[in-house]
Amino acid sequence: MRPTHHWTCTVLVSSGRRGPGSPVEYRASCERVLRVLRYPRYIYTAKTLYGDTGELIVEEVLQRGHMTLSNTVKTVADRLTHNMEGRGKRRRSSDDSEEQRGGKKAKMDSESCGDEGIYCLVNFERFHQHFRDQAIISAVASKLDQTSGEMVRTMLRMSKVTTTQTAADTQPLSANEIFRSLPPNYSISRPILDQYLSLLVDDQMEFVGKSGDSGGGMYLVNLQRALANLARATLESAVQERFGSRSARIFRLLLRKRHLEQKQVEDFAMIPAKEAKDMLYTLLSENLVQLQEIPKTPDHVPSTCTLSTSCLLPAYCYKASAGEVTAN
C-alpha cells in the first residue's frame, strides 16, 4: 500500500520495534474518503463562482493534494492554452516549431520561482460554509420569496469574514446597514425592508433573529437553528416518502410533543391502535424513534413504569448544526 495525494490513509508508527524492518500500519481516514465524494461539487462550485480558471485550479489542487503557486499557475495556463487551441480560438504560428516550444518549456521548468516548499491547499471549510449559506438562502427563497432570500444572502455576505463555520449565529447587523448593502436591482423602500425583516423574524423556521433596536433594529441569521430546522424538514419529507403519510404524521407528532405513550400517539394522530403500533415499530426498527421507561414511583419498580416513545431527531439536528452532518 502506498499513500495517496488525497491523504486518505494515515501512517501509524509501531510503538514496538523500530528501524528499517519495523512494521508499518495504515488506517483509513473515513472523513477524508467521504470528502472525495464531494470533489465534483467543489469543482462545480469553483466554476460557478470563478469561471473556467477557478475550476481548473481547484481540480488540479484536489488531484495532487497540494501544489506550489508557480506550479499551479503553469499547469492551469497550459491546460487553458490547450483547450483554446482545441477549440480553434488560439493557434500557434506555423514557424513555431516543436523544437522551439520544447526549449521554452525546458527553460520554464529550470527556472526557480522562489516558492519551493510553500504549497496551496483547498480550503474545505470555506466550501462547506458556502454550501451552508446556499442551503439557507434557497430555503428562505422557497418558503417566502426571492426578495427575502436576497436579504438573507446580503446578511450572510456582510458577515462572511466575521463568522466562523461553527458559529451559532452571524454577527448582528443593523437594518440601516442591510438596507445600504442590498443589490441595486432591489430598489425597495425602507418601510418595505422593515416589513420583510419582521416577516423573517416571525417565521417558524427561525432563519433570522432580532438582537436589539439600535440602528433601526439589529438582526442576525440563526445558523444553528436554520440548519436544525432544515434537517428536520428533510427527515420529515424522507419519512413521508419512505413510510407513508400516516407514519410521517406520527413522526411530526413526536417531534412536537417530544414524549408520548402509545395510547396518546393513537389518540392524537387519530390512527387505529393496530396500525399505530405497526408504524411505531417500523420507525423504531429504523432508529428514528426510541423507547424510554418513565417511572411513576421513586423506587423505579418495573411494574409501575410506562413506556414513552420519543424522537431521535433533536440529536441528529445538533450534529447537523455542529457540522458533523454535511449535505451532499
C-alpha positions in Angstrom: 0.0 0.0 0.0 1.2 3.5 -0.7 -0.1 6.8 0.5 -2.2 8.8 -2.0 -2.2 12.5 -2.7 -5.6 12.8 -1.1 -4.3 11.7 2.3 -7.0 9.1 2.7 -4.6 6.9 4.7 -2.8 7.7 7.9 0.5 6.0 8.7 0.7 4.6 12.3 4.2 4.1 13.7 4.5 1.0 15.7 5.4 1.6 19.4 7.5 -1.6 19.5 10.4 -2.4 17.2 11.8 0.5 15.2 14.1 0.6 12.2 14.0 -0.5 8.6 12.4 -3.8 9.4 9.7 -2.5 11.8 6.1 -3.0 10.8 4.1 -0.1 9.4 0.4 0.1 9.9 -2.1 2.1 7.9 -5.5 3.4 8.9 -8.1 4.7 6.5 -9.4 8.2 7.2 -13.2 7.8 6.7 -13.8 11.5 6.8 -11.3 12.2 4.0 -12.6 9.2 2.0 -16.1 10.6 2.2 -14.8 14.1 1.3 -13.5 12.7 -2.1 -17.2 12.1 -3.0 -17.7 15.8 -2.8 -14.9 16.7 -5.2 -17.2 17.2 -8.2 -19.3 19.6 -6.2 -16.2 21.6 -5.1 -15.1 21.8 -8.7 -18.5 22.8 -10.0 -18.8 25.5 -7.3 -15.4 26.9 -8.2 -16.5 27.0 -11.9 -19.8 28.8 -10.9 -18.0 31.4 -8.8 -14.8 32.0 -10.7 -15.2 30.5 -14.2 -13.1 28.0 -16.1 -9.8 29.2 -14.5 -11.1 28.7 -10.9 -12.5 25.3 -11.9 -9.1 24.1 -13.2 -7.2 25.5 -10.2 -9.4 23.6 -7.7 -9.4 20.5 -9.9 -5.6 20.4 -10.1 -5.0 21.0 -6.4 -7.6 18.4 -5.4 -6.0 15.8 -7.7 -2.5 16.4 -6.3 -3.4 17.3 -2.7 -1.1 20.3 -2.7 0.8 22.4 -5.2 3.2 25.4 -5.2 1.7 28.6 -6.6 4.0 28.7 -9.6 3.3 25.1 -10.5 -0.4 25.7 -10.2 -0.2 28.8 -12.5 1.9 27.0 -15.0 -0.3 23.8 -15.1 -3.5 25.7 -15.4 -2.1 28.0 -18.0 -1.0 25.1 -20.1 -4.4 23.5 -19.8 -6.2 26.7 -20.8 -3.9 27.1 -23.8 -4.5 23.5 -24.8 -8.3 24.0 -24.5 -8.2 27.2 -26.6 -6.2 25.5 -29.3 -8.6 22.6 -29.4 -11.5 25.0 -29.9 -9.7 26.9 -32.7 -9.6 30.1 -30.7 -5.9 30.3 -30.5 -3.4 28.6 -32.8 0.4 28.8 -32.8 2.1 30.2 -35.9 3.4 27.6 -38.3 7.0 28.8 -37.9 7.0 28.0 -34.2 8.5 24.5 -34.4 8.1 21.7 -31.8 11.8 22.1 -31.0 11.4 25.8 -30.1 8.4 25.0 -27.9 10.3 22.2 -26.2 13.2 24.6 -25.5 10.8 27.2 -24.0 9.2 24.6 -21.8 12.6 23.3 -20.5 13.6 26.8 -19.7 10.5 27.5 -17.7 10.9 24.2 -15.8 14.5 25.1 -14.9 13.6 28.5 -13.6 13.2 28.8 -9.8 10.2 30.8 -8.7 11.3 31.1 -5.1 8.2 29.4 -3.7 9.6 25.9 -3.1 8.2 24.3 0.0 5.2 26.7 0.0 2.1 24.9 -1.1 -1.5 25.8 -1.9 -4.3 23.7 -0.4 -8.0 23.6 -0.9 -9.9 25.4 1.9 -12.6 22.8 2.5 -14.1 24.8 5.4 -14.8 27.7 3.1 -16.5 25.4 0.6 -18.7 23.9 3.4 -19.5 27.4 4.6 -20.6 28.3 1.1 -22.8 25.2 0.9 -24.4 26.0 4.3 -25.1 29.6 3.2 -26.6 28.5 -0.1 -28.9 25.9 1.6 -30.2 28.6 3.9 -30.7 31.1 1.1 -32.5 28.6 -1.1 -34.8 27.5 1.8 -35.7 31.1 2.6 -36.4 31.9 -1.1 -38.5 28.8 -1.5 -40.6 29.3 1.7 -41.1 33.1 1.3 -39.9 34.8 -1.9 -36.8 35.9 -3.8 -36.6 39.2 -2.0 -36.4 37.5 1.4 -33.7 35.2 0.1 -31.7 38.2 -1.2 -31.9 39.9 2.2 -30.5 36.8 3.9 -27.9 36.5 1.2 -26.9 40.1 1.9 -26.6 39.4 5.6 -24.5 36.3 5.1 -22.3 38.2 2.7 -21.7 41.0 5.1 -20.9 38.5 7.9 -18.7 36.2 5.8 -15.4 37.4 7.2 -16.5 37.8 10.9 -18.5 34.5 11.2 -16.7 31.1 11.6 -18.1 27.8 10.2 -19.1 26.6 13.7 -20.7 29.8 14.9 -24.3 29.5 16.0 -25.3 33.0 14.7 -23.9 35.6 12.4 -22.7 39.0 13.8 -25.7 41.3 14.4 -26.3 43.9 11.6 -28.4 47.0 11.8 -31.4 47.5 9.4 -29.6 50.6 8.1 -26.5 48.5 7.1 -28.7 45.9 5.4 -30.6 48.5 3.5 -27.4 50.1 2.2 -25.9 46.8 1.2 -28.8 45.4 -0.8 -28.0 45.0 -4.6 -29.0 48.0 -6.7 -31.6 46.0 -8.7 -33.6 45.5 -5.4 -35.0 49.0 -5.2 -37.3 48.6 -2.2 -38.2 51.3 0.3 -37.1 51.3 3.9 -40.6 50.5 5.3 -40.8 47.5 3.0 -37.4 46.3 4.2 -38.6 46.6 7.8 -41.7 44.5 6.9 -39.6 41.8 5.3 -37.3 41.7 8.3 -40.2 41.4 10.7 -41.6 38.6 8.5 -38.3 36.7 8.6 -38.1 37.1 12.4 -41.7 35.8 13.0 -41.3 32.9 10.6 -41.5 29.5 12.4 -38.3 28.3 10.7 -36.3 31.0 12.7 -34.0 31.9 9.9 -33.5 35.4 11.2 -33.4 36.7 14.8 -33.5 40.2 16.3 -31.0 41.1 19.0 -31.6 44.8 19.6 -33.3 48.0 18.5 -30.3 50.3 17.8 -29.7 51.5 14.2 -33.3 50.7 13.2 -33.0 47.2 14.7 -30.2 44.6 15.0 -30.7 41.4 13.0 -28.7 38.2 12.7 -29.0 34.9 10.9 -29.7 31.9 13.2 -27.3 29.5 11.5 -27.6 26.7 14.1 -31.4 26.9 14.3 -31.8 27.2 10.5 -29.7 24.1 9.8 -31.6 22.1 12.5 -34.9 23.1 11.0 -33.7 22.2 7.5 -32.5 18.8 8.8 -35.9 18.3 10.5 -37.8 19.2 7.3 -35.6 16.9 5.2 -36.2 14.0 7.6 -39.9 14.6 7.7 -40.0 14.5 3.9 -37.9 11.4 3.9 -40.1 9.6 6.4 -43.2 10.5 4.4 -41.7 9.3 1.1 -40.5 6.0 2.6 -43.1 5.1 5.1 -46.2 7.0 4.0 -48.2 10.0 5.2 -49.5 8.3 8.4 -46.1 7.4 9.6 -45.0 11.0 8.8 -47.9 12.2 10.9 -46.7 10.2 13.9 -43.2 11.4 13.3 -44.2 15.1 13.3 -46.4 14.5 16.3 -43.4 13.1 18.3 -41.3 16.0 17.2 -43.8 18.4 18.6 -44.7 16.6 21.8 -41.3 15.0 22.4 -42.6 12.1 24.6 -45.8 10.2 24.1 -47.2 6.9 25.2 -48.6 4.6 22.5 -52.2 5.3 23.5 -51.5 9.0 23.2 -50.0 8.5 19.8 -53.1 6.7 18.7 -55.4 9.4 20.0 -53.5 12.5 18.8 -52.7 11.0 15.4 -56.2 9.6 15.0 -54.9 6.3 13.8 -56.3 2.8 14.8 -54.3 1.1 17.5 -53.0 -1.8 15.4 -51.8 0.5 12.6 -50.2 2.9 15.0 -48.4 0.0 16.7 -47.0 -1.3 13.4 -45.9 2.1 12.3 -44.2 2.8 15.6 -42.4 -0.5 15.4 -41.2 0.3 11.9 -39.9 3.7 12.9 -38.2 2.1 16.0 -36.5 -0.5 13.8 -35.1 2.3 11.6 -33.8 4.1 14.8 -36.0 7.1 14.0 -37.7 6.9 17.4 -36.8 5.3 20.7 -38.5 3.9 23.8 -37.9 5.2 27.2 -39.1 3.9 30.6 -40.7 6.6 32.7 -41.2 5.5 36.4 -44.3 6.6 38.2 -42.8 6.0 41.7 -39.4 6.9 43.2 -38.4 3.2 43.6 -38.3 2.6 39.8 -40.3 -0.7 40.1 -40.7 -2.1 36.6 -44.4 -2.8 37.1 -45.0 0.9 37.7 -43.0 2.1 34.7 -44.6 3.2 31.5 -43.0 3.1 28.0 -42.8 6.5 26.3 -41.9 7.0 22.7 -39.7 9.9 21.7 -38.0 11.0 18.5 -34.3 10.9 17.9 -34.3 13.9 15.6 -33.0 16.6 18.1 -29.7 14.8 18.4 -29.4 14.5 14.7 -30.1 18.2 14.2 -27.5 19.1 16.8 -24.9 17.1 14.8 -26.0 18.8 11.6 -25.7 22.3 13.1 -22.3 21.4 14.5 -21.1 20.4 11.1 -20.9 16.7 11.8 -23.6 16.0 9.2 -23.0 17.7 5.8 -25.3 17.8 2.9 -24.0 16.3 -0.3 
